[in-house]
Amino acid sequence: MNGELPAAILGNPPGRWAAAVVIALLAALALALLLRFARVRLSGWARETDAALDDG
């Protein structure tokens, strides 16, 4: 390769890299929010289940 950058890096314009980074950040944010809401919903369900079992 005699010190040259790979053609894959040279062939992609900077805008494409920026778009990939933005998409990755948005996907990470969406996943974090989804997990947060799922945890809140599941914790509420767990409290209701525990209360029902205690009344049992």
Number of C-alpha atoms within 10 A of each C-alpha: 5 4 5 7 9 9 8 7 10 10 8 10 9 11 9 10 12 11 11 12 12 12 12 12 12 12 12 12 12 12 12 12 12 11 12 12 12 12 12 11 11 12 12 12 12 12 11 12 12 12 11 10 9 8 7 6
